[in-house]
Amino acid sequence: MVGREGFSIRERNELERAIRNAEELSGLTFSTYVGPVDGPSRSVAERLHAALPDPARSVFILVDPKGRRVEIVTGEQARRRLTDADCQLVVLGMRSSFADGDLVGGLVTGIQQLGEHASRPGSTPLPEE
């Protein structure tokens, strides 16, 4: 998780727990960035996602609260498990929480939902390493 400044220890623990649970449930890797974005948010999110240790199996969530921007980037293997529609629904829910002033709750719920979507029956299983 990048961009942790501004979160209390309890909030960081909540986010880390949500990430662990989503990873265990789905077999994917989840990462977040919360903070200001300089430039087009999609390009920044894609660049940060590409820098992850295993981008093919990764789901990256970027949130710029002041710029009111949210991006979800999925790697090649993660994309087999999470459709664009899944991600769009999660973003809508996250934005609703953010609008109510609940940044951490929106992130936690979004991460959990992505993990659940990626583990649902019918999603393409990831190849064994």
C-alpha positions as CSV (number, residue, x, y, z in Angstrom):
1,M,0.0,0.0,0.0
2,V,1.5,3.3,-1.1
3,G,0.5,6.8,0.1
4,R,-0.4,5.8,3.7
5,E,0.2,9.3,5.1
6,G,-2.9,10.7,6.6
7,F,-4.3,7.4,7.8
8,S,-4.4,6.4,11.4
9,I,-2.8,3.1,12.5
10,R,-6.3,1.6,12.9
11,E,-7.2,2.7,9.3
12,R,-4.0,1.3,7.9
13,N,-4.7,-2.0,9.7
14,E,-8.2,-2.1,8.2
15,L,-6.8,-1.5,4.7
16,E,-4.1,-4.1,5.1
17,R,-6.6,-6.6,6.5
18,A,-8.9,-6.0,3.5
19,I,-6.0,-6.5,1.1
20,R,-4.9,-9.8,2.8
21,N,-8.4,-11.1,2.8
22,A,-8.9,-10.2,-0.9
23,E,-5.6,-11.8,-1.8
24,E,-6.4,-15.0,0.1
25,L,-9.9,-15.2,-1.4
26,S,-8.8,-14.6,-5.0
27,G,-5.2,-15.6,-5.4
28,L,-4.5,-12.1,-6.9
29,T,-2.2,-9.4,-5.5
30,F,-3.9,-6.1,-4.5
31,S,-2.1,-2.7,-4.1
32,T,-3.4,0.8,-3.5
33,Y,-2.2,4.4,-3.9
34,V,-4.1,7.2,-2.1
35,G,-2.8,10.7,-2.7
36,P,-2.4,13.4,-5.2
37,V,-1.9,12.6,-8.9
38,D,0.1,14.7,-11.2
39,G,-1.1,14.2,-14.7
40,P,-3.8,11.9,-16.2
41,S,-4.9,9.5,-13.5
42,R,-5.2,6.5,-15.8
43,S,-1.6,6.9,-17.1
44,V,-0.3,7.3,-13.6
45,A,-2.2,4.3,-12.4
46,E,-1.0,2.2,-15.3
47,R,2.6,3.2,-14.7
48,L,2.4,2.4,-10.9
49,H,0.7,-0.9,-11.7
50,A,3.5,-1.8,-14.2
51,A,6.1,-1.2,-11.5
52,L,4.6,-3.8,-9.2
53,P,6.5,-7.1,-8.6
54,D,4.0,-9.2,-10.5
55,P,1.8,-6.9,-12.5
56,A,0.1,-9.7,-14.5
57,R,-1.5,-11.1,-11.3
58,S,-2.1,-7.6,-9.7
59,V,-5.0,-5.4,-9.1
60,F,-4.1,-1.7,-8.5
61,I,-6.4,0.9,-7.1
62,L,-5.5,4.6,-7.3
63,V,-7.5,7.2,-5.4
64,D,-6.9,10.9,-5.6
65,P,-9.4,12.3,-3.0
66,K,-8.8,16.0,-3.8
67,G,-8.9,15.4,-7.5
68,R,-11.9,13.1,-7.1
69,R,-10.4,10.4,-9.3
70,V,-10.5,6.6,-8.9
71,E,-8.8,4.1,-11.2
72,I,-8.6,0.3,-11.1
73,V,-5.9,-1.3,-13.2
74,T,-5.8,-5.1,-13.6
75,G,-3.0,-7.2,-15.0
76,E,-3.4,-9.7,-17.8
77,Q,-4.2,-12.7,-15.5
78,A,-6.2,-10.6,-13.1
79,R,-8.3,-9.3,-16.0
80,R,-9.4,-12.9,-16.7
81,R,-11.1,-12.8,-13.3
82,L,-12.3,-9.2,-13.1
83,T,-14.3,-7.7,-15.9
84,D,-14.5,-4.0,-16.7
85,A,-18.1,-4.1,-15.5
86,D,-17.0,-5.6,-12.2
87,C,-14.5,-2.8,-11.7
88,Q,-17.0,-0.1,-12.8
89,L,-19.5,-1.3,-10.2
90,V,-16.9,-1.3,-7.5
91,V,-15.8,2.3,-8.4
92,L,-19.4,3.5,-8.2
93,G,-19.7,2.1,-4.7
94,M,-16.4,3.5,-3.7
95,R,-17.3,6.9,-5.0
96,S,-20.6,6.8,-3.0
97,S,-18.7,6.1,0.2
98,F,-16.1,8.8,-0.6
99,A,-18.9,11.3,-1.2
100,D,-20.2,10.5,2.3
101,G,-16.7,11.3,3.7
102,D,-15.7,7.7,4.2
103,L,-12.4,7.2,2.4
104,V,-11.2,4.2,4.3
105,G,-14.6,2.5,4.4
106,G,-15.0,3.0,0.6
107,L,-11.5,1.5,0.0
108,V,-12.1,-1.5,2.3
109,T,-15.4,-2.3,0.7
110,G,-14.0,-1.9,-2.8
111,I,-11.1,-4.2,-2.1
112,Q,-13.4,-6.8,-0.6
113,Q,-15.8,-6.6,-3.5
114,L,-12.9,-7.0,-6.0
115,G,-11.6,-10.0,-4.1
116,E,-15.1,-11.5,-4.1
117,H,-15.7,-10.9,-7.8
118,A,-12.4,-12.4,-8.7
119,S,-13.1,-15.6,-6.7
120,R,-16.7,-16.2,-7.8
121,P,-17.6,-19.4,-9.6
122,G,-17.2,-19.1,-13.3
123,S,-14.1,-16.8,-13.2
124,T,-11.1,-18.2,-15.0
125,P,-8.7,-19.8,-12.5
126,L,-5.1,-18.6,-12.5
127,P,-2.5,-21.0,-13.8
128,E,-0.3,-22.7,-11.2
129,E,3.2,-21.3,-10.8
